[in-house]
């Protein structure tokens, strides 16, 4: 049979050979009932609208937090191990009031970390390395280890001379490691420096749930929020109400 020259009953421009247009036209949409239009919207547009709204909300929140209403931490203190306190939020509020002059979006950060817990210690170290902690309140044992590792600031670089003299009998010296062997054992040390303040008997430390008998206040950032750091040292150095 000669297929190529076979005659058909339909012409080449017959509707059956034309591409079908599967789009839903305005005319078709007008013919739907209200319930059918709602179902049509849910089937074809609802997901797209939700995704668009999520993107807009996220972008708005990001702009609000980073541009229009950017929050600024004016003081960050970490309480470590046995020197942790139980009333963090209350202390944040008390310190914010004590510092005074804060702007609308300024805030004080008070956190507690158990450095014996691997994940919490990693979080603490990461935040410290990123400059997110201005000072720590810790045990005497932790103070000595932190001083050895060069994690603390010489308080003579932070405090005014008169204030340093006033607190001189409460200054604690530590030695930073100068050289060590391949196994990390200390071979030599730098000269001792005043890296900590003994805040034993601190009324405010006890007020907010601190139980450690001999807590030490140390500075980890000397060039960030220095004025507020000095105020915080005064705050925790008070032994009476």
Phi, psi and omega in degrees: 000138180274094184291321184299327184254014180291133179278144177241164181278348183252141177280163184296335182262020180296152182301332183292337180268353181277149178295136180280140176258106184271003181291152181263110186280168179300324181298319180293320181296323180294337183277351181277152175283170180301318180294321179292322177296320179297317178296321179297316179297316180298320183288322189252337188235338188302312181299318180297320180294318179298314179300317180297319179295318179299317179297316181296316181296316180297315180297320179295317180295320180296316179295321180296319184283330186256343184236298189283317181231054183293126180276142181235124177279119183263349178194130179231121180235133177250133177254124191249141171052233183293349179267012178292154177248163184261343184241073185294311184297320179297321178292321176303314181293319180294318179293320178300319178292321181292320180295318178069161175069019181283144175283172184306317185258012174281150178207159176254137180249125175236121182228157177238139180224136171261103185288351176282341177273126187302310184294318179293323179294321177296320179295319179295314181296320180296317181292322178295315180298329181276001179079023183268001179229126182272325185208161176228151170245123190216179176279165178297322181296314179295321179305313182296320179291319180294322178295318179301322183274008176069029184269352187245160183256138174299119185293345175293340178275349186251314188273145171298154185302318182293323179288323177297318179296321180296325182260009187302326181285354180247003179286139179244128181266147176224163182240124177275139180292132179264312178225150177215160181277183184295338180267004177087011178276138182293134176255326178205161183232156169284168178299146179301143179226154178283096183260347185218161177237126177287115180251032175304138180080008179299122181296319183286326176298315179291323183302324184258024170096012178285130183250342181300134184282334183224064180290152181239132177262124182231151179253132179251344180227116183268341185252008180242125176055041185299318180300318180288329175298316179298318178296321180295322178296318176299318182299313184276349180277345181290130181258357178229164179295000000 
